[in-house]
Amino acid sequence: MRLSRFYQMLEHEFGAGQGRMLVQDTVLGELGHRTPEQALNQGEDPKTVWFALCKNQDVPRERWWGPDMEPKR
């Protein structure tokens, strides 16, 4: 996943304002107790960050791939 896709999906799922806040302020144990922003800035794969954020926010699994993508089988 590219970083641009991460931010598209973030905005679609949470809205621009809330999405920005989640990326900056949510500390995720799954990411080594870093925020998504810190993890991305330190080179973490955007897909790993996205899935960790989805789990933390209880996003239903069927929406983890965004509005126009299905998981590859």
Summary of the structure (lengths in Angstrom):
residues: 73
radius of gyration: 11.3
end to end distance: 16.3
largest distance: 33.1
contacts: 183
relative contact order: 0.18
helix: 62%
strand: 3%
